[in-house]
Amino acid sequence: MKKIIILLSALLLLVGVTNAQETIYPAKAQKGIIFLKNGTVHVGNGTVIENATIKINNGKIEEVGNNIAIPQGDVQVFDATGKHIYPGLILPASNLGLQEISGVRATTDFNEIGEMNPSIRSIAAYNADSKITNTLRSNGILLAHTAPVGALLAGQSTVVQLDAWHWEDAAYKMDNGMHIYLPSLLGRPGGRLGALFAQFMPQAPTDPLKAALDRIEIVKEYFRQAKVYIENTPKESNLKLEAARGLFQKKQKLFLHGNQVKQMLLAIDFVKEFGFDVVIVGGSESWQIANLLKQHNISVILSQMHNLPTLDDDDVDMPYKAPAVLQKAGVLFCINDDDPQNRGRNLAFNAGTAAAYGLTKEEALSAITLNAAKILGADQTTGSIEKGKDANIIISTGDILDMHTSIVEHAFIQGRKIVLDDKHKQLYERYKHKYSIK
């Protein structure tokens, strides 16, 4: 028996050694004063301040500008001479922390059974120990919007900061929105290849457009019932109807996932009937009705840009040009990276592509910082390097939008200097050692 115990102990020790790479810990709360000096500060609102200094005190930005005196004594100073200082980037729509490996069911927790799940909260399933999180931080992404996925009404999302022990620590803007995944409103299933696939789908509804509109009507009827419930303050609580209270009180936004113009016209219906703050997620065709979206104050989270256009007749580079069209129309928009292979890592480079197709570099930066914060309802505390906001800041050796020069040297979340190590870097070092190139 003693030999068995010794053997098991040795095996456990071996497992501990092989998992020794798990050495990335959340930083402690920032105390005292930090100065970042001599850097080029990209504020996030379009302003650039050369040779600037930033004063951080207990996690908050106290001063930004030139000629800020740095006292002698117990202060930390980071010299950013020749480097660029940016607000922490924000991934505006993802399932971060809800899915680790798509092929392993036990690591996937973003989808609930059923079509109507307004009271489901993504934050309750958020995994702060995800290995993906650290790879995002290495690319300057310090906050993310993690949302549930579903067949129709999926539930509520939360903005998280990416340096946390658990979901309670991670929550940055709790339950900030509710998500609806709009059914396709094409006259036939399957998009471009619909006619081909239709012959193999004998169970498909005879009128797919009517079936889709019927499903949308189910959602609208839910909100009508919720409105009556909230206005009359019933004696007994109904969790599903109670979940919509934040939308009616303007404390939440309604995120409608869809790319087709017809779907976005339905979003306008939600604004007109219920008065919700609406955000389109995806919006690859949003450039076609940009003025209409502006008129109804509807924001857009643009999906992965490194893709083919939605329609056959569109310019091949239309996904790259769409941000500039929305910018010109005055639509509040931000840029996303929802490619399942990237898992959000290429967010800054999507913005860099937009900068090559009509946006200025500062406008492209705003599309992944301040604009994203505004759309997610977190712009009072993050999204730009301004006095009074949380010190969510990154320092890069070069242009953060250019993958050739974007090397994030330091990152701060609420003033905490975080570790910029990740699984990818560890494997890189491991195999450099294996093949004697280190």
C-alpha positions in Angstrom: 0.0 0.0 0.0 2.9 2.3 0.9 4.5 1.7 -2.5 1.2 2.6 -4.3 0.9 5.9 -2.4 4.5 6.7 -3.2 3.9 5.9 -6.9 0.8 8.1 -7.0 2.6 10.9 -5.3 5.3 10.7 -7.9 2.8 10.8 -10.7 1.1 13.8 -9.3 4.5 15.5 -8.9 5.2 14.7 -12.6 1.9 16.2 -13.6 2.7 19.3 -11.6 6.1 19.6 -13.4 4.5 19.2 -16.9 2.0 21.9 -16.0 4.7 24.3 -14.6 3.9 26.7 -17.4 0.8 27.8 -15.3 2.8 30.6 -13.7 0.8 33.6 -14.9 -1.0 35.2 -11.9 -3.3 38.2 -11.7 -1.5 41.3 -10.4 -2.3 42.8 -7.0 -4.2 46.1 -6.9 -2.1 49.0 -7.8 -1.0 51.2 -5.0 1.0 54.4 -5.1 2.0 56.4 -8.2 3.3 55.4 -11.6 4.6 57.6 -14.3 4.9 56.7 -18.0 7.1 59.3 -19.6 8.4 60.5 -23.0 6.0 58.4 -25.1 3.7 59.2 -28.0 0.3 59.1 -26.4 -2.6 58.1 -28.6 -5.5 59.2 -26.5 -8.1 57.1 -28.3 -10.4 60.1 -29.2 -8.4 61.1 -32.2 -5.8 63.2 -30.3 -2.1 62.4 -30.3 0.3 64.0 -27.7 4.0 63.8 -28.5 6.6 63.3 -25.8 3.9 63.1 -23.1 3.8 61.9 -19.6 1.0 60.0 -17.9 0.5 60.0 -14.1 -1.3 57.0 -12.6 -2.5 57.0 -9.0 -4.1 54.0 -7.4 -5.3 52.6 -10.7 -6.7 55.8 -12.1 -5.3 58.3 -14.7 -4.6 61.5 -12.8 -2.8 63.6 -15.5 -1.9 63.3 -19.2 0.1 65.8 -21.1 3.5 67.6 -21.4 5.5 69.3 -18.7 4.2 67.0 -15.9 6.8 67.0 -13.1 8.0 63.7 -11.9 8.9 63.9 -8.2 11.8 62.1 -6.5 11.0 59.4 -4.1 8.8 56.3 -4.0 7.3 56.4 -7.5 7.6 54.0 -10.4 8.8 55.4 -13.7 8.6 53.7 -17.1 10.5 55.4 -19.9 8.6 55.1 -23.2 11.0 57.2 -25.3 10.5 56.3 -28.9 7.5 54.2 -28.1 3.8 54.5 -28.5 1.2 54.5 -25.6 -2.4 53.4 -26.4 -5.6 52.7 -24.5 -6.1 49.0 -23.8 -7.8 47.4 -26.8 -11.4 46.1 -26.4 -12.7 42.9 -28.1 -16.4 43.9 -28.6 -18.1 40.6 -29.2 -16.7 37.1 -28.4 -17.3 33.9 -26.5 -14.0 34.4 -24.6 -14.0 32.3 -21.4 -17.1 30.3 -22.5 -15.3 28.1 -25.0 -11.8 26.7 -24.8 -11.6 23.9 -27.3 -14.5 23.6 -29.8 -14.1 19.9 -30.2 -14.2 19.2 -26.4 -17.7 19.5 -25.1 -16.7 19.9 -21.5 -14.9 23.1 -22.3 -17.8 24.7 -24.2 -20.4 26.6 -22.2 -21.8 29.4 -24.4 -25.1 27.9 -25.6 -28.1 27.1 -23.5 -30.9 24.7 -24.5 -34.0 26.3 -25.9 -34.7 29.4 -28.0 -35.9 31.9 -25.3 -33.3 32.4 -22.6 -33.4 36.1 -21.5 -32.3 35.3 -17.9 -29.2 33.4 -18.9 -26.0 35.3 -17.8 -22.7 34.6 -19.6 -20.6 35.8 -16.7 -21.7 32.9 -14.5 -19.9 30.5 -16.9 -16.9 32.7 -17.6 -13.5 30.9 -17.1 -10.9 33.4 -16.0 -8.2 30.8 -16.4 -8.6 30.4 -20.1 -5.3 30.1 -22.0 -6.7 32.2 -24.8 -7.0 35.2 -22.5 -3.2 35.6 -22.2 -2.7 35.4 -25.9 -5.1 38.4 -26.3 -3.2 40.4 -23.7 0.0 39.9 -25.6 -1.6 41.7 -28.5 -2.8 44.6 -26.4 -6.4 43.4 -25.8 -7.2 44.2 -22.1 -11.0 44.0 -22.1 -13.5 41.8 -23.9 -17.3 41.5 -24.3 -18.3 37.9 -23.7 -21.7 36.9 -24.8 -23.9 33.8 -25.0 -24.8 32.2 -28.3 -28.3 30.8 -29.0 -30.9 29.9 -31.6 -32.9 33.1 -30.9 -32.9 35.0 -27.6 -29.6 33.9 -26.1 -29.3 35.8 -22.8 -27.1 38.5 -21.2 -23.5 39.5 -21.8 -20.8 41.1 -19.6 -17.6 43.1 -20.3 -14.7 41.5 -18.6 -11.1 42.7 -17.8 -8.5 40.1 -18.6 -6.5 39.9 -15.4 -8.6 38.0 -12.9 -8.7 35.1 -10.5 -12.4 34.3 -11.2 -15.5 35.7 -12.8 -16.3 38.0 -9.9 -12.9 39.7 -10.3 -13.2 39.8 -14.1 -16.6 41.5 -14.3 -16.0 45.1 -15.6 -19.5 46.0 -16.9 -21.9 43.5 -15.5 -24.9 42.3 -17.6 -24.6 45.2 -20.1 -26.7 43.7 -22.8 -29.1 41.1 -24.1 -28.5 39.2 -27.3 -30.8 38.1 -30.1 -29.6 36.0 -33.0 -31.8 37.0 -35.9 -32.9 34.2 -38.3 -32.0 34.6 -42.0 -34.6 36.6 -44.0 -33.5 35.3 -47.3 -36.3 33.8 -49.5 -34.4 30.6 -49.7 -32.0 28.8 -47.2 -28.3 28.6 -47.8 -27.5 32.0 -49.2 -25.6 31.9 -52.5 -25.9 28.1 -52.8 -29.4 28.0 -51.5 -31.0 26.6 -54.7 -28.4 23.8 -54.7 -28.9 22.8 -51.1 -32.7 23.2 -51.1 -33.2 20.0 -53.0 -31.5 18.1 -50.2 -33.7 19.7 -47.5 -37.2 18.3 -47.9 -38.1 19.2 -44.3 -37.4 22.9 -44.8 -40.4 25.2 -44.4 -42.3 26.0 -47.6 -42.0 29.7 -46.8 -38.7 30.2 -44.9 -39.3 34.0 -44.8 -42.6 33.7 -43.1 -41.1 31.1 -40.7 -38.3 33.6 -39.8 -40.8 36.5 -39.2 -42.9 34.3 -37.0 -39.9 33.6 -34.8 -39.1 37.3 -34.6 -42.8 37.9 -33.6 -42.3 35.5 -30.7 -39.4 37.7 -29.4 -41.5 40.9 -29.8 -44.4 39.3 -27.9 -42.0 38.5 -25.1 -40.9 42.1 -24.8 -44.6 43.3 -24.9 -45.3 41.0 -22.0 -42.2 42.2 -20.2 -43.2 45.8 -20.7 -46.6 45.2 -19.1 -45.0 43.2 -16.2 -42.4 45.9 -15.5 -44.9 48.8 -15.6 -47.3 47.0 -13.2 -44.8 45.7 -10.6 -46.5 42.4 -9.9 -46.4 40.8 -6.5 -44.7 37.6 -7.7 -41.4 37.8 -9.6 -41.1 36.3 -13.1 -37.4 35.7 -13.8 -37.7 35.7 -17.6 -39.8 38.9 -17.7 -37.6 40.5 -15.0 -34.6 39.9 -17.2 -35.8 42.7 -19.6 -36.0 45.4 -17.0 -32.5 46.7 -17.8 -33.5 47.2 -21.4 -36.6 49.2 -20.6 -34.6 51.3 -18.0 -31.8 52.0 -20.5 -29.3 50.2 -18.3 -28.7 47.6 -21.0 -28.5 47.5 -24.8 -30.1 45.1 -27.2 -27.5 43.4 -29.4 -29.0 42.0 -32.6 -26.7 39.6 -34.5 -27.2 39.7 -38.2 -25.6 40.7 -41.5 -28.5 41.2 -43.9 -30.1 44.5 -44.6 -33.5 43.0 -44.0 -32.4 41.9 -40.5 -31.1 45.4 -39.8 -34.5 46.8 -40.8 -36.0 44.6 -38.1 -33.6 46.2 -35.6 -35.2 49.5 -36.5 -38.6 48.0 -35.5 -37.3 47.2 -32.0 -36.2 50.9 -31.7 -39.5 52.2 -32.8 -41.8 49.9 -30.8 -39.8 49.5 -27.6 -37.3 52.4 -27.5 -34.4 50.2 -26.9 -30.7 51.1 -27.4 -29.9 48.8 -30.3 -26.5 47.5 -31.5 -26.1 45.5 -34.7 -23.4 42.7 -34.4 -22.0 41.5 -37.7 -23.5 44.1 -40.0 -21.5 43.2 -43.1 -24.2 44.9 -45.2 -24.7 47.9 -42.8 -22.9 50.2 -45.2 -25.9 50.0 -47.5 -28.2 51.7 -45.0 -25.7 53.7 -43.0 -27.8 56.9 -43.1 -30.8 55.0 -41.8 -28.8 53.5 -39.0 -27.6 57.0 -38.1 -31.1 58.3 -38.1 -32.3 55.8 -35.5 -29.1 56.0 -33.4 -28.2 52.3 -34.0 -24.6 51.3 -33.4 -22.7 48.6 -35.3 -20.1 46.0 -34.3 -18.5 45.1 -37.6 -17.6 41.4 -37.9 -14.3 39.9 -39.1 -13.1 42.1 -42.0 -10.6 39.7 -43.6 -13.4 38.0 -45.5 -15.2 37.9 -48.8 -18.0 40.4 -49.5 -21.5 39.2 -48.6 -23.0 39.7 -52.0 -21.7 38.6 -55.4 -22.1 42.0 -56.9 -20.1 43.8 -54.1 -16.6 45.0 -54.6 -14.1 42.4 -53.4 -12.6 44.8 -50.9 -16.0 46.0 -49.6 -15.5 44.5 -46.1 -12.3 46.7 -45.9 -14.1 49.8 -47.0 -17.3 49.4 -44.9 -15.8 51.1 -41.8 -15.0 54.3 -43.8 -18.6 54.4 -45.1 -20.0 54.2 -41.6 -17.5 56.8 -40.4 -18.6 59.2 -43.1 -22.3 58.7 -42.3 -21.6 59.4 -38.6 -22.6 55.9 -37.4 -21.1 54.9 -34.1 -19.3 51.6 -34.9 -16.4 49.5 -33.7 -14.4 46.7 -35.3 -14.4 43.1 -34.1 -12.3 39.9 -34.8 -14.7 37.0 -34.7 -12.7 34.5 -36.7 -12.8 31.2 -34.8 -9.2 30.5 -35.8 -7.8 33.9 -34.4 -10.0 33.9 -31.3 -9.7 37.7 -31.3 -5.9 38.0 -31.6 -6.0 40.0 -34.9 -8.3 42.7 -33.7 -5.7 45.5 -34.1 -4.7 44.3 -37.5 -8.4 44.4 -38.7 -8.4 48.0 -37.6 -5.1 48.5 -39.5 -6.7 47.2 -42.7 -9.6 49.7 -42.2 -6.9 52.4 -41.9 -5.6 51.4 -45.3 -9.1 51.7 -46.9 -10.4 55.1 -45.9 -10.1 55.6 -42.1 -7.3 57.6 -40.6 -5.1 55.7 -38.1 -6.6 57.5 -35.2 -10.1 56.8 -36.4 -9.2 53.1 -36.7 -7.7 53.1 -33.2 -10.9 54.6 -31.9 -12.8 51.8 -33.5 -11.1 49.3 -31.2 -11.0 51.5 -28.1 -13.2 54.4 -27.3 -16.0 53.6 -29.9 -16.1 50.0 -28.5 -16.3 51.3 -24.9 -19.2 53.6 -25.9 -21.1 50.8 -27.6 -20.6 48.6 -24.6 -21.6 51.3 -22.1 -18.2 51.4 -20.5 -16.8 54.7 -21.8 -17.0 56.4 -18.5 -14.2 54.3 -17.2 -12.2 53.0 -20.2 -11.6 53.4 -23.9 -9.3 56.4 -23.8 -6.3 57.8 -21.9 -8.1 60.7 -20.1 -8.1 62.0 -16.6 -10.3 60.1 -14.2 -10.5 56.9 -16.2 -9.1 53.5 -15.3 -5.4 53.1 -16.3 -6.0 50.5 -19.0 -2.9 51.2 -21.0 -0.5 49.4 -23.3 3.0 50.5 -24.5 4.1 49.3 -27.9 7.5 49.6 -29.6 5.7 50.5 -32.8 2.4 51.1 -34.5 -0.2 48.8 -32.7 -2.2 48.5 -36.0 0.8 47.1 -37.9 1.7 43.5 -37.3 5.3 44.2 -38.4 6.0 46.7 -35.7 3.3 45.9 -33.0 5.2 44.6 -30.1 3.5 45.1 -26.7 6.2 45.6 -24.1 4.1 46.7 -21.1 0.4 46.5 -20.2 -1.6 47.9 -17.3 -5.1 47.0 -16.3 -6.6 49.4 -13.7 -3.0 50.4 -13.0 -1.8 46.9 -12.4 1.2 45.9 -14.5 0.3 42.5 -15.9 2.5 39.6 -17.0 2.6 39.4 -20.8 3.4 35.7 -21.1 1.2 33.2 -22.7 1.1 29.6 -24.0 2.2 30.6 -27.5 5.3 32.3 -26.2 6.1 29.4 -23.9 5.8 26.9 -26.7 8.0 29.1 -28.9 10.7 29.2 -26.3 10.3 25.4 -25.7 10.9 24.5 -29.3 13.7 27.0 -29.8 15.5 25.1 -27.0 14.6 21.7 -28.5 16.1 22.5 -31.9 19.1 24.4 -30.4 18.3 27.7 -31.9 18.1 29.6 -28.6 
